[in-house]
C-alpha cells in the first residue's frame, strides 16, 4: 500500500504543477498515470509542439514545459505509478481513499485529485476483424520508440501529419528497412511540406506510397507477417511487413472514471468553482477533466484550479491548522 497526503490521478502538466503547490503546504503527493512517462499529451502526442499561452514563455515546446514542471516539482519528491491506469476508488471508514490500478497497485490518501486531462486516450482502429489478435505483436497505434522498427519492414496507414511525419522519419533516419504508406485518398490532410517530402521520397524509391487504398486484413501466425491492401483500381495486393502501424489518431474517453459515482456532464466531471471539489467530499477534479460554467480548457486555467484545490485539501487534512499564504518571493522554496 502506497500512502501519501494527496493522490493525483493524471501526471500531465496540471498534475505536476499541483505537486509544487501541495509541496509549499508540506503535503506529499503520489501521481498515477496510464502512460509510461509523466507529461500526459504533452509527452505522448506532441512533445515538439510549441505552446504560446504559458505565462512568461512567449513560446515553449510541450516536452520542454514538462521537463520544467518536473524540475519545479522535484524538491517535493513526488511518487509515481506509471503505465497503470487507475480503475477504482474506495472509501474507508476513517475517510481515507483507496485507489487501485489495473495492475492491482493500491494507494491510500485522505485526498484524491483527478487531473486526467481529457481522460484515457484510445486509438481509432481500422475496421479489421482480427486486428486485436496482433496488438503488441506487430500492430502499434502510437510510435513510442522508433528503435523498435530498426531494420524492420513497416506499413503505415493514415493521411494526417502523424502518418506523414513518421514515414519521413523512419525513412530519412534509415531506421526501417522498408516503409510503405497507405492512404485511402489521393490527397492528404497534413502539412504541404510533409506531403511533398513523402512524394519526393516515393519518387526516389525510398517510400512505397499507395494511395486510393486501405489495409483490409492482416496475415501472419500470431505475429504480423504482411497486410492485404485493397486498391480502388488495382484490386487486392499483398504487402509483406513486420509492423502495421495505423495512425488514425486518438479519441478521449473518461474510461473507469465514469463509474466512480462522480457527477458527470458532457463527458467531464462537474465541480464547485469555490475549490474545484466534486460531489464526493475529498475528491477534486482539476484541468481539462472537469466542467463548470465558462470553463476554458487551457493549461494555465488548470494551474489555477490545482492551486485552489490544494488550499482546500490542506483544510480537510488539517482542520485545526490555520493556513497563512506565504509568498515564494519572500520564503523561497523549501523542499522535503
C-alpha positions as CSV (number, residue, x, y, z in Angstrom):
1,X,0.0,0.0,0.0
2,X,1.4,3.4,-1.1
3,X,0.4,6.0,1.5
4,X,0.5,9.8,0.8
5,X,-1.4,13.0,1.5
6,X,-2.8,13.5,-2.0
7,X,-3.2,11.0,-4.7
8,X,-3.1,12.7,-8.1
9,X,-4.7,10.8,-11.0
10,X,-3.0,12.1,-14.1
11,X,0.7,13.2,-14.5
12,X,0.1,15.8,-17.1
13,X,1.1,19.5,-16.7
14,X,-1.7,20.3,-14.3
15,X,-1.0,17.3,-12.1
16,X,2.7,18.1,-12.0
17,X,2.2,21.7,-11.0
18,X,-0.2,20.6,-8.3
19,X,2.7,18.7,-6.7
20,X,4.5,22.0,-6.4
21,X,1.6,23.8,-4.9
22,X,1.0,21.0,-2.4
23,X,4.6,20.9,-1.5
24,X,4.5,24.5,-0.5
25,X,2.0,23.4,2.1
26,X,4.1,20.4,3.2
27,X,1.7,18.0,1.6
28,X,3.2,14.9,-0.1
29,X,1.8,13.7,-3.5
30,X,1.8,10.5,-5.5
31,X,0.8,10.5,-9.1
32,X,-0.9,7.7,-11.1
33,X,-0.9,7.7,-14.9
34,X,-1.7,5.1,-17.6
35,X,1.1,6.4,-19.7
36,X,4.6,5.1,-19.2
37,X,6.1,8.6,-18.5
38,X,5.0,11.8,-17.0
39,X,3.6,14.6,-19.1
40,X,0.3,13.4,-20.5
41,X,-0.5,14.5,-24.0
42,X,2.5,16.9,-24.0
43,X,4.9,14.0,-23.8
44,X,2.9,11.3,-25.5
45,X,1.4,13.0,-28.5
46,X,3.1,16.3,-29.3
47,X,6.4,16.8,-27.3
48,X,7.8,19.0,-30.1
49,X,4.7,21.2,-30.4
50,X,5.2,24.9,-29.4
51,X,2.8,26.3,-26.8
52,X,2.2,30.0,-26.8
53,X,0.0,30.8,-23.8
54,X,2.2,29.8,-20.9
55,X,2.8,33.0,-18.8
56,X,6.4,34.2,-19.1
57,X,7.2,32.0,-22.1
58,X,6.4,33.6,-25.5
59,X,6.9,30.1,-26.9
60,X,7.8,26.8,-25.3
61,X,7.9,23.2,-26.6
62,X,5.4,20.9,-24.9
63,X,8.2,18.5,-23.9
64,X,10.3,21.3,-22.5
65,X,7.3,22.5,-20.4
66,X,7.1,19.1,-18.9
67,X,10.8,19.0,-18.1
68,X,10.5,22.3,-16.4
69,X,7.4,21.2,-14.4
70,X,9.2,18.1,-13.3
71,X,12.2,20.1,-12.2
72,X,9.9,22.5,-10.3
73,X,8.2,19.6,-8.5
74,X,11.4,17.7,-7.8
75,X,12.2,19.3,-4.4
76,X,8.9,17.9,-3.1
77,X,9.8,14.3,-4.0
78,X,6.6,13.1,-5.7
79,X,6.0,9.4,-6.1
80,X,4.9,7.9,-9.5
81,X,2.9,4.9,-10.5
82,X,3.3,5.0,-14.3
83,X,2.0,2.7,-17.0
84,X,-1.0,1.8,-14.8
85,X,-4.5,3.2,-15.2
86,X,-6.5,3.9,-12.0
87,X,-9.6,1.7,-12.2
88,X,-11.3,2.1,-8.8
89,X,-11.7,4.4,-5.8
90,X,-13.0,3.0,-2.5
91,X,-13.5,5.0,0.7
92,X,-12.6,3.5,4.1
93,X,-14.5,4.0,7.4
94,X,-11.8,6.6,8.6
95,X,-12.3,8.7,5.5
96,X,-9.3,7.5,3.5
97,X,-9.5,6.7,-0.2
98,X,-8.0,3.6,-1.7
99,X,-7.1,4.0,-5.4
100,X,-6.4,0.7,-7.2
101,X,-4.8,0.4,-10.6
102,X,-5.3,-2.1,-13.4
103,X,-2.2,-4.0,-12.2
104,X,-3.5,-4.1,-8.6
105,X,-1.2,-1.4,-7.1
106,X,-3.0,0.2,-4.2
107,X,-2.7,3.8,-3.0
108,X,-4.1,5.4,0.2
109,X,-4.7,9.1,1.0
110,X,-7.3,11.4,2.5
111,X,-7.5,13.4,-0.7
112,X,-7.8,12.4,-4.4
113,X,-7.3,14.9,-7.2
114,X,-8.3,13.9,-10.6
115,X,-6.2,15.6,-13.2
116,X,-6.8,13.2,-16.0
117,X,-6.9,15.8,-18.8
118,X,-9.4,14.7,-21.5
119,X,-9.4,11.2,-19.9
120,X,-8.0,8.0,-21.3
121,X,-6.9,8.1,-24.9
122,X,-8.0,5.2,-27.1
123,X,-6.7,4.7,-30.6
124,X,-9.0,4.9,-33.6
125,X,-8.7,1.5,-35.0
126,X,-9.3,0.5,-38.6
127,X,-12.2,-1.9,-39.2
128,X,-10.1,-5.1,-39.4
129,X,-11.7,-8.1,-37.8
130,X,-8.6,-9.8,-36.4
131,X,-6.6,-6.7,-35.6
132,X,-6.8,-7.2,-31.8
133,X,-5.0,-10.6,-32.2
134,X,-1.9,-8.7,-33.5
135,X,-1.8,-5.9,-31.0
136,X,1.7,-5.8,-29.4
137,X,2.7,-8.5,-32.0
138,X,3.4,-6.2,-34.9
139,X,0.4,-3.8,-34.7
140,X,1.0,-0.5,-32.9
141,X,-1.3,2.6,-32.9
142,X,1.4,5.0,-31.5
143,X,5.1,5.1,-32.2
144,X,6.7,5.4,-28.8
145,X,10.2,4.2,-29.5
146,X,11.4,4.4,-33.1
147,X,14.2,1.9,-32.4
148,X,11.5,-0.9,-32.3
149,X,11.4,-0.6,-36.1
150,X,15.2,-0.7,-36.6
151,X,15.8,-2.9,-39.7
152,X,12.1,-3.8,-40.0
153,X,9.6,-3.6,-42.8
154,X,6.8,-1.1,-41.9
155,X,3.4,-0.4,-43.3
156,X,1.9,2.9,-42.1
157,X,-1.7,3.8,-42.7
158,X,-3.1,7.3,-42.5
159,X,-3.3,10.7,-44.2
160,X,-2.5,13.2,-41.4
161,X,0.7,14.7,-40.1
162,X,1.5,11.8,-37.8
163,X,1.5,9.3,-40.7
164,X,3.4,11.6,-42.9
165,X,6.0,12.6,-40.3
166,X,6.7,9.1,-39.1
167,X,7.0,7.8,-42.7
168,X,9.6,10.5,-43.4
169,X,11.4,10.0,-40.1
170,X,11.7,6.2,-40.3
171,X,13.0,6.6,-43.9
172,X,15.4,9.5,-43.6
173,X,16.9,8.3,-40.4
174,X,17.4,4.9,-42.1
175,X,15.7,3.1,-39.2
176,X,13.2,0.9,-41.0
177,X,14.4,-1.3,-43.9
178,X,11.2,-0.6,-45.8
179,X,8.4,1.9,-45.4
180,X,5.0,1.8,-47.2
181,X,2.4,4.5,-46.6
182,X,-1.2,3.6,-47.4
183,X,-3.9,6.2,-47.6
184,X,-7.5,5.8,-48.8
185,X,-7.4,9.1,-50.7
186,X,-5.0,10.7,-53.2
187,X,-4.9,13.9,-51.1
188,X,-3.5,14.2,-47.6
189,X,-4.6,16.3,-44.5
190,X,-1.1,17.0,-43.3
191,X,1.2,20.0,-43.9
192,X,2.0,20.6,-47.6
193,X,5.8,20.4,-46.9
194,X,5.4,16.9,-45.4
195,X,3.2,15.8,-48.3
196,X,5.7,17.0,-50.8
197,X,8.5,15.3,-48.9
198,X,6.7,12.0,-48.9
199,X,6.1,12.3,-52.7
200,X,9.7,13.1,-53.3
201,X,10.9,10.1,-51.2
202,X,8.4,8.0,-53.2
203,X,9.8,9.2,-56.5
204,X,13.3,8.3,-55.3
205,X,12.1,4.8,-54.4
206,X,12.7,5.2,-50.7
207,X,9.0,5.1,-49.7
208,X,6.3,2.9,-51.2
209,X,3.3,5.2,-51.5
210,X,0.0,3.5,-52.0
211,X,-2.9,6.0,-52.3
212,X,-6.6,5.4,-53.0
213,X,-6.3,2.2,-51.0
214,X,-6.7,0.8,-47.5
215,X,-5.5,-2.1,-45.4
216,X,-8.3,-4.6,-45.1
217,X,-6.7,-7.6,-43.4
218,X,-3.6,-8.8,-41.6
219,X,-1.7,-12.0,-42.3
220,X,0.7,-13.9,-40.1
221,X,0.8,-16.7,-37.5
222,X,0.3,-14.8,-34.2
223,X,2.7,-12.1,-35.4
224,X,2.3,-9.7,-38.3
225,X,3.9,-11.1,-41.5
226,X,2.0,-8.9,-44.0
227,X,-1.1,-7.0,-44.8
228,X,-3.7,-7.1,-47.6
229,X,-4.2,-3.8,-49.3
230,X,-7.4,-3.2,-51.3
231,X,-6.8,-0.6,-54.0
232,X,-9.7,1.2,-55.6
233,X,-8.5,0.5,-59.2
234,X,-5.9,-2.3,-59.0
235,X,-7.8,-4.6,-56.6
236,X,-6.1,-6.5,-53.8
237,X,-2.3,-6.7,-53.2
238,X,-0.3,-8.4,-50.5
239,X,2.4,-6.4,-48.8
240,X,5.0,-8.2,-46.7
241,X,5.9,-6.4,-43.5
242,X,6.9,-6.9,-39.8
243,X,4.8,-4.0,-38.4
244,X,1.5,-2.5,-39.3
245,X,1.0,1.0,-37.8
246,X,-2.4,2.6,-38.4
247,X,-2.0,6.2,-37.3
248,X,-5.7,7.4,-37.3
249,X,-5.4,9.5,-34.2
250,X,-6.7,9.0,-30.6
251,X,-10.1,9.6,-29.1
252,X,-10.5,10.6,-25.5
253,X,-12.9,8.9,-23.1
254,X,-13.3,9.2,-19.3
255,X,-12.8,5.4,-19.0
256,X,-13.2,4.0,-15.5
257,X,-13.7,7.5,-14.0
258,X,-17.3,7.4,-15.3
259,X,-18.0,4.6,-12.9
260,X,-16.8,6.2,-9.7
261,X,-20.0,7.9,-8.6
262,X,-19.0,11.3,-9.7
263,X,-21.4,13.8,-11.2
264,X,-20.7,13.7,-15.0
265,X,-21.8,16.3,-17.6
266,X,-20.8,16.1,-21.2
267,X,-18.0,13.6,-20.6
268,X,-16.5,15.7,-17.9
269,X,-16.7,15.9,-14.0
270,X,-18.8,18.7,-12.6
271,X,-17.1,20.7,-9.9
272,X,-17.7,23.6,-7.5
273,X,-15.6,26.5,-8.6
274,X,-15.1,27.5,-4.9
275,X,-12.4,24.9,-4.7
276,X,-12.9,22.5,-7.6
277,X,-14.4,19.8,-5.4
278,X,-16.7,17.1,-6.8
279,X,-19.9,15.8,-5.4
280,X,-17.8,13.3,-3.3
281,X,-16.1,15.1,-0.4
282,X,-12.3,14.7,-0.5
283,X,-12.2,14.2,-4.3
284,X,-11.3,17.1,-6.6
285,X,-11.2,17.4,-10.3
286,X,-8.8,19.9,-12.0
287,X,-7.8,20.7,-15.5
288,X,-9.5,19.5,-18.7
289,X,-11.3,16.7,-17.0
290,X,-13.7,19.0,-15.1
291,X,-16.5,21.2,-16.2
292,X,-18.3,24.3,-14.9
293,X,-19.9,27.4,-16.2
294,X,-17.5,29.4,-18.5
295,X,-14.9,26.6,-18.4
296,X,-11.8,27.1,-20.5
297,X,-9.7,24.1,-21.4
298,X,-6.3,25.9,-21.0
299,X,-3.2,24.7,-19.1
300,X,-3.0,28.0,-17.2
301,X,-6.6,27.6,-16.0
302,X,-5.7,24.1,-14.8
303,X,-2.8,25.6,-12.8
304,X,-5.2,28.0,-11.1
305,X,-7.7,25.2,-10.3
306,X,-5.0,22.9,-8.8
307,X,-3.7,25.8,-6.6
308,X,-7.1,26.5,-5.1
309,X,-7.9,22.7,-4.7
310,X,-4.7,22.2,-2.7
311,X,-5.7,25.1,-0.4
312,X,-9.0,23.3,0.3
313,X,-7.3,20.0,0.6
314,X,-5.0,21.4,3.3
315,X,-8.1,22.5,5.3
316,X,-9.6,19.0,5.1
317,X,-6.3,17.3,6.1
318,X,-5.5,19.7,8.9
319,X,-8.9,21.2,10.1
320,X,-7.2,22.6,13.3
321,X,-4.4,24.4,11.5
322,X,-4.6,27.8,10.0
323,X,-3.0,28.1,6.6
324,X,-1.4,31.5,6.1
325,X,-0.4,32.2,2.4
326,X,3.3,32.5,2.2
327,X,4.8,34.0,-1.0
328,X,7.7,32.2,-2.5
329,X,9.4,35.5,-3.3
330,X,9.8,36.0,0.4
331,X,10.1,32.5,1.8
332,X,11.7,30.7,-1.2
333,X,11.0,27.0,-1.9
334,X,11.8,24.6,1.0
335,X,11.7,21.1,-0.3
336,X,11.3,17.9,1.7
